Amino acid sequence: MKVLLTGANGFVGSHIAEDLLEKGHQVEAVVRQTSNLKWIKDLPISYQIGSLNDELFLKKCIGGADIVIHCAGAVRAMRIEDYFKANTASAALICKTALKINANLKKIIFISSQAAMGPSDSKEPKSLAADLNPVSDYGLSKLEAERKIREILKGKIPYTILRPASVYGPRDKDIFIFFNLVHKHLKPVTIKERFIQLVYVKDIAKAVCASIDNAKSDDKTYYLAAEKPFLWKEVAETIAKGAKKWTIPLFLPDFVFKTAGFCAQIHSKFSKKPAVLNNQKIIEMLQRFWIADTKPAKDDLGIVFTEFETGSEITYNWYVKNGWF
């Protein structure tokens, strides 16, 4: 099939592009003029260069596609309006344009986030039927994007919404912080117990490919994550075991996170660039439970999620091989 993929040059998008090609699909990547194509420049794909907020450009892109995979978005921004422009407005415009120009599109697949779910109340996995309570502007913008997609496409074009948990894997820059600390023999330990789920990036790519020609996934939403939740210290211990590194505890009280977020925000105002570790991200990190029910994804998509013990070792070795430390 001819697949139009937004965000193909990014961490998650580049892995999706690779798996689509392996499955025999024809991939056309939507990128900006300023996009860094490092991860996809050697792949046999074609490009459409323009803005996802430009309807005329989207008409040109979507007209000949069989499948649209919308992976592009902003995970950090200076203002709430920026999140909603990048994550919500673009998703809505893609759906509206698809209805105008290609109502026979087979499916639109949207890469959302567990942040749209909001934290869970306990270690009991949060079901898809549970109330949603995003705690960040990013989560709110993703949740609103989901709402727009359902509202616009319902009964017209099939869609699948995927909500990955914290994503790690080769090429990732965010959870790389954990790997880098372990490499330096440090084990982050929060004072309060905090549990998170993780998802190996290749499992997201598998879920995308499994959704393309799968009627079970039509008009449905799925959480993507390895089932087992981890404490922060367990994340570090698992990385250390695979990397064969000894570690000493690095105790992190809440005020350290809050101070780091505050300082990053101040720096962001002067640099005019979004901070990687901003106040919004700190709010998400300080929640006690990020645990969702991934059984529907296993049942409908046939995904066997990669255990962190395996994925973290692959990822660590990739960082070593590519000189990231």
C-alpha positions as CSV (number, residue, x, y, z in Angstrom):
1,M,0.0,0.0,0.0
2,K,1.0,3.6,-0.5
3,V,1.5,5.0,3.0
4,L,1.8,8.7,3.9
5,L,3.8,9.1,7.1
6,T,4.2,12.3,9.0
7,G,7.1,12.7,11.4
8,A,9.1,10.1,9.5
9,N,12.4,11.8,10.3
10,G,11.8,11.6,14.1
11,F,12.8,8.9,16.7
12,V,9.5,7.0,16.5
13,G,8.7,7.9,12.9
14,S,12.0,6.6,11.5
15,H,11.4,3.2,13.1
16,I,7.9,3.1,11.7
17,A,9.2,3.9,8.3
18,E,11.7,1.0,8.5
19,D,9.0,-1.5,9.5
20,L,6.6,-0.3,6.8
21,L,9.3,-0.9,4.2
22,E,10.1,-4.3,5.6
23,K,6.4,-5.2,5.2
24,G,6.5,-4.1,1.5
25,H,4.6,-0.8,1.8
26,Q,5.5,2.2,-0.3
27,V,6.4,5.1,2.0
28,E,6.0,8.8,1.4
29,A,7.4,11.0,4.2
30,V,6.0,14.4,5.0
31,V,8.8,16.6,6.4
32,R,9.5,20.2,6.9
33,Q,12.1,22.2,4.9
34,T,14.3,22.3,8.0
35,S,13.8,18.7,9.0
36,N,16.9,16.6,9.9
37,L,16.7,13.5,7.7
38,K,19.7,11.7,9.4
39,W,17.7,8.6,10.3
40,I,15.9,8.1,7.0
41,K,18.2,9.6,4.3
42,D,19.3,6.1,3.2
43,L,15.8,4.6,3.1
44,P,14.0,4.0,-0.2
45,I,11.2,6.5,0.4
46,S,9.9,9.6,-1.3
47,Y,9.4,13.0,0.3
48,Q,6.7,15.7,0.5
49,I,8.2,18.9,1.9
50,G,5.8,21.4,3.6
51,S,3.6,22.3,6.6
52,L,1.0,20.1,8.2
53,N,-1.0,23.3,8.8
54,D,-1.2,24.0,5.1
55,E,-4.4,22.6,3.6
56,L,-3.3,22.9,-0.1
57,F,-0.1,21.1,0.7
58,L,-2.0,18.3,2.6
59,K,-4.4,17.9,-0.4
60,K,-1.4,17.2,-2.6
61,C,0.0,14.7,-0.1
62,I,-3.2,12.8,0.9
63,G,-4.8,12.6,-2.6
64,G,-2.8,9.5,-3.7
65,A,-2.4,7.7,-0.3
66,D,-4.0,4.5,0.8
67,I,-3.1,4.9,4.5
68,V,-2.1,8.0,6.5
69,I,0.0,7.6,9.6
70,H,0.2,10.8,11.6
71,C,3.2,10.5,13.9
72,A,4.4,14.1,13.8
73,G,3.8,16.3,16.8
74,A,5.4,18.5,19.5
75,V,6.5,16.8,22.8
76,R,7.8,20.1,24.1
77,A,6.8,23.7,23.4
78,M,7.0,27.2,24.8
79,R,3.2,27.8,25.2
80,I,0.1,25.8,25.4
81,E,-1.0,27.2,22.1
82,D,2.0,25.7,20.5
83,Y,1.1,22.2,21.7
84,F,-2.4,22.6,20.4
85,K,-1.3,23.9,17.0
86,A,1.2,21.1,16.5
87,N,-0.8,18.2,18.0
88,T,-4.4,19.1,17.7
89,A,-4.9,21.5,14.8
90,S,-2.7,19.4,12.4
91,A,-4.6,16.2,13.2
92,A,-7.9,17.9,12.6
93,L,-6.8,19.4,9.4
94,I,-5.4,16.1,8.1
95,C,-8.8,14.4,8.8
96,K,-10.8,17.2,7.2
97,T,-8.6,17.3,4.2
98,A,-8.8,13.5,3.8
99,L,-12.6,13.7,3.7
100,K,-12.4,16.4,1.0
101,I,-9.7,14.9,-1.2
102,N,-9.7,11.1,-0.5
103,A,-12.8,9.8,1.2
104,N,-11.8,6.3,0.0
105,L,-8.7,6.3,2.2
106,K,-8.4,2.9,3.9
107,K,-7.4,4.2,7.3
108,I,-5.8,7.0,9.4
109,I,-3.5,5.9,12.2
110,F,-2.8,8.4,14.9
111,I,0.2,8.2,17.3
112,S,-1.1,9.7,20.5
113,S,0.4,9.2,24.0
114,Q,-0.3,7.7,27.4
115,A,-0.1,11.4,28.5
116,A,-3.6,11.7,27.0
117,M,-4.8,9.1,29.5
118,G,-3.4,10.9,32.6
119,P,-2.0,9.0,35.6
120,S,-3.7,6.0,37.0
121,D,-4.9,5.8,40.6
122,S,-2.9,2.7,41.6
123,K,-0.9,-0.1,40.3
124,E,-4.1,-1.5,38.8
125,P,-3.9,-0.9,35.1
126,K,-6.1,1.9,33.8
127,S,-8.7,0.7,31.3
128,L,-9.7,2.4,28.1
129,A,-13.1,3.0,29.7
130,A,-11.7,4.9,32.7
131,D,-11.9,8.6,33.0
132,L,-9.1,10.5,31.3
133,N,-7.3,13.1,33.3
134,P,-4.2,14.5,31.5
135,V,-2.0,16.6,33.8
136,S,0.1,18.4,31.1
137,D,-0.6,20.7,28.2
138,Y,1.0,18.0,26.0
139,G,-1.5,15.4,27.3
140,L,-4.4,17.8,26.9
141,S,-3.4,18.6,23.3
142,K,-3.2,14.9,22.4
143,L,-6.5,14.1,24.0
144,E,-8.2,16.9,22.1
145,A,-6.6,15.6,18.9
146,E,-8.1,12.2,19.6
147,R,-11.5,13.8,20.1
148,K,-11.3,15.7,16.9
149,I,-10.3,12.6,14.9
150,R,-13.3,10.6,16.3
151,E,-15.7,13.5,15.7
152,I,-14.5,14.2,12.1
153,L,-14.0,10.6,10.9
154,K,-16.7,8.7,12.6
155,G,-18.6,6.5,10.1
156,K,-16.6,8.0,7.2
157,I,-12.9,6.8,7.3
158,P,-11.7,4.1,9.6
159,Y,-9.1,5.2,12.2
160,T,-6.9,3.7,14.9
161,I,-5.5,5.6,17.8
162,L,-2.3,4.3,19.5
163,R,-1.2,5.6,23.0
164,P,2.4,4.6,23.7
165,A,3.8,4.8,27.2
166,S,7.3,6.2,27.8
167,V,9.2,5.2,24.7
168,Y,12.8,4.0,24.6
169,G,15.0,2.5,22.0
170,P,17.9,3.3,19.6
171,R,17.9,7.0,18.6
172,D,16.0,8.2,21.7
173,K,17.2,11.3,23.4
174,D,14.9,11.6,26.4
175,I,15.1,8.3,28.3
176,F,18.8,8.3,27.1
177,I,19.3,10.3,30.3
178,F,18.6,7.2,32.3
179,F,21.1,5.1,30.3
180,N,23.7,7.8,30.5
181,L,23.4,8.0,34.3
182,V,23.8,4.2,34.6
183,H,26.8,4.3,32.2
184,K,28.3,6.8,34.7
185,H,27.5,4.3,37.6
186,L,24.6,6.2,39.0
187,K,21.2,4.7,39.8
188,P,18.3,7.3,40.1
189,V,16.1,6.7,43.1
190,T,13.0,8.7,43.9
191,I,12.1,9.3,47.5
192,K,8.5,8.4,46.8
193,E,7.6,5.2,44.9
194,R,6.7,6.0,41.3
195,F,5.8,3.4,38.8
196,I,5.9,3.7,35.0
197,Q,5.4,1.5,32.0
198,L,7.8,1.5,29.1
199,V,7.4,0.6,25.4
200,Y,10.2,-0.4,23.1
201,V,10.1,1.7,19.9
202,K,9.9,-1.2,17.6
203,D,6.7,-2.4,19.3
204,I,5.0,0.9,18.3
205,A,6.1,0.2,14.7
206,K,4.7,-3.3,14.9
207,A,1.4,-2.0,16.2
208,V,1.2,0.5,13.4
209,C,1.8,-2.2,10.8
210,A,-0.7,-4.6,12.5
211,S,-3.4,-1.9,12.4
212,I,-3.1,-1.1,8.6
213,D,-5.2,-4.0,7.2
214,N,-6.9,-5.1,10.4
215,A,-10.7,-4.5,10.7
216,K,-10.5,-5.4,14.4
217,S,-8.6,-2.1,15.0
218,D,-11.1,0.1,13.1
219,D,-12.2,3.1,15.2
220,K,-10.4,1.8,18.3
221,T,-7.9,3.1,20.7
222,Y,-5.0,1.1,22.3
223,Y,-2.4,1.5,25.0
224,L,1.0,0.3,24.0
225,A,3.4,-0.8,26.7
226,A,5.1,-3.8,28.2
227,E,2.8,-5.0,30.9
228,K,5.2,-4.9,33.8
229,P,5.5,-1.5,35.6
230,F,8.8,-0.4,37.0
231,L,10.0,1.8,39.8
232,W,12.6,4.3,38.7
233,K,15.3,2.5,40.5
234,E,14.2,-0.8,38.8
235,V,14.6,0.9,35.4
236,A,18.2,1.8,36.3
237,E,18.9,-1.6,37.8
238,T,17.6,-3.4,34.7
239,I,19.8,-1.2,32.4
240,A,22.8,-1.8,34.7
241,K,22.3,-5.5,34.6
242,G,22.2,-5.7,30.9
243,A,25.1,-3.2,30.6
244,K,27.1,-5.1,33.3
245,K,27.6,-1.8,35.2
246,W,27.8,-1.3,38.9
247,T,25.9,1.6,40.3
248,I,25.4,3.7,43.4
249,P,22.1,5.3,44.4
250,L,21.4,8.9,43.2
251,F,18.6,10.0,45.5
252,L,16.2,12.5,43.9
253,P,13.8,14.3,46.2
254,D,10.8,16.1,44.6
255,F,12.3,19.5,45.1
256,V,15.2,18.5,42.8
257,F,12.8,17.9,40.0
258,K,10.9,21.1,40.6
259,T,14.0,23.1,40.8
260,A,15.3,21.6,37.6
261,G,12.1,22.3,35.9
262,F,12.1,25.9,37.1
263,C,15.7,26.5,36.0
264,A,14.9,24.9,32.6
265,Q,11.9,27.2,32.1
266,I,14.0,30.3,32.9
267,H,16.7,29.2,30.4
268,S,14.0,28.5,27.8
269,K,12.7,32.1,28.0
270,F,16.2,33.5,27.3
271,S,17.1,30.9,24.6
272,K,13.7,31.1,23.0
273,K,13.7,27.3,22.6
274,P,11.5,24.8,24.4
275,A,13.1,23.2,27.4
276,V,13.6,19.4,27.3
277,L,12.8,19.1,31.1
278,N,10.2,21.8,31.5
279,N,7.6,22.3,34.3
280,Q,5.0,20.3,32.3
281,K,7.3,17.3,32.0
282,I,8.1,17.5,35.7
283,I,4.4,17.4,36.6
284,E,4.1,14.2,34.6
285,M,7.2,12.7,36.1
286,L,6.0,13.3,39.7
287,Q,2.8,11.3,39.3
288,R,2.9,8.1,41.3
289,F,1.4,5.7,38.7
290,W,1.5,5.6,34.9
291,I,0.0,2.1,34.3
292,A,-2.5,1.2,31.5
293,D,-4.3,-1.9,30.3
294,T,-2.5,-3.2,27.2
295,K,-4.5,-6.4,26.8
296,P,-6.7,-5.0,24.0
297,A,-3.6,-4.3,21.9
298,K,-2.3,-7.8,22.5
299,D,-5.6,-9.3,21.6
300,D,-6.5,-7.3,18.5
301,L,-3.1,-6.4,17.1
302,G,-1.3,-9.6,18.2
303,I,1.6,-7.6,19.8
304,V,4.0,-9.4,22.0
305,F,5.6,-6.5,23.8
306,T,9.3,-6.5,24.3
307,E,10.4,-7.0,27.9
308,F,12.5,-4.1,29.2
309,E,15.2,-6.5,30.1
310,T,15.7,-7.3,26.4
311,G,14.9,-3.9,24.9
312,S,17.2,-2.0,27.3
313,E,20.2,-4.2,26.5
314,I,19.7,-3.7,22.8
315,T,19.3,0.1,23.3
316,Y,22.4,0.4,25.6
317,N,24.5,-1.5,23.1
318,W,23.3,0.8,20.3
319,Y,24.3,3.9,22.3
320,V,27.7,2.4,22.9
321,K,28.2,1.5,19.2
322,N,27.1,4.9,18.0
323,G,29.3,6.9,20.5
324,W,26.5,8.5,22.5
325,F,28.2,8.3,25.9
